[in-house]
Amino acid sequence: MKTEIELTPTQWQQLSQLAQQQQKSVAELIAEAIERLLQTPSTDAWEERKQRALSVVGRFPAEPDLAQRHDVYFAEEP
């Protein structure tokens, strides 16, 4: 399927340069960008994931000062 889009001269120039750097056509870059956009979770999916994450808050034991010293804990060897 084909469609026509309008780009600003700056967009076209930057997209052309990127296509050349990646050794791809402008059409390929646009198709890849659209694919990434379509694979991005919707707001509803984001809200569901956020609620699932929040539902486990406080369910697992942690060091009492973890929020303040997380870098120290990550740097420790297991």
LINWO-V146399 format. One record per residue. N is the residue number from 0. RES is the residue in one small letter. PSI is psi as a letter, one per 40 degrees, with the letter a starting at -180 (* if undefined). D_LAST is the distance of its C-alpha to the last C-alpha in Angstrom with 2 decimals. Layout:
BEGIN
[[N;RES;PSI;D_LAST] [N;RES;PSI;D_LAST]]
END
This chain:
BEGIN
[[0;m;i;53.83] [1;k;i;54.70] [2;t;i;54.70] [3;e;h;55.67] [4;i;i;53.71] [5;e;h;54.66] [6;l;i;52.43] [7;t;i;53.20] [8;p;d;54.08] [9;t;d;50.85] [10;q;d;48.77] [11;w;d;50.69] [12;q;d;50.26] [13;q;d;46.49] [14;l;d;46.08] [15;s;d;48.30] [16;q;d;46.34] [17;l;d;43.04] [18;a;d;44.66] [19;q;d;45.91] [20;q;d;42.54] [21;q;e;40.90] [22;q;f;43.95] [23;k;i;44.59] [24;s;i;47.52] [25;v;d;47.68] [26;a;d;48.21] [27;e;d;44.97] [28;l;d;43.00] [29;i;d;44.74] [30;a;d;44.12] [31;e;d;40.37] [32;a;d;40.23] [33;i;d;42.09] [34;e;d;39.79] [35;r;d;36.73] [36;l;d;38.69] [37;l;d;39.60] [38;q;e;36.04] [39;t;h;34.82] [40;p;i;34.34] [41;s;i;37.26] [42;t;d;37.15] [43;d;d;37.46] [44;a;d;34.43] [45;w;d;32.49] [46;e;d;33.70] [47;e;d;32.71] [48;r;d;29.13] [49;k;d;28.98] [50;q;d;30.33] [51;r;d;27.88] [52;a;d;24.95] [53;l;d;26.61] [54;s;e;27.25] [55;v;e;23.61] [56;v;h;23.23] [57;g;e;22.45] [58;r;e;21.91] [59;f;i;18.21] [60;p;i;16.79] [61;a;i;15.01] [62;e;i;14.80] [63;p;d;18.46] [64;d;f;18.04] [65;l;d;15.76] [66;a;d;18.77] [67;q;d;19.38] [68;r;f;15.99] [69;h;d;14.15] [70;d;d;13.90] [71;v;d;12.23] [72;y;d;9.48] [73;f;d;9.13] [74;a;e;9.21] [75;e;i;6.37] [76;e;i;3.83] [77;p;*;0.00]]
END
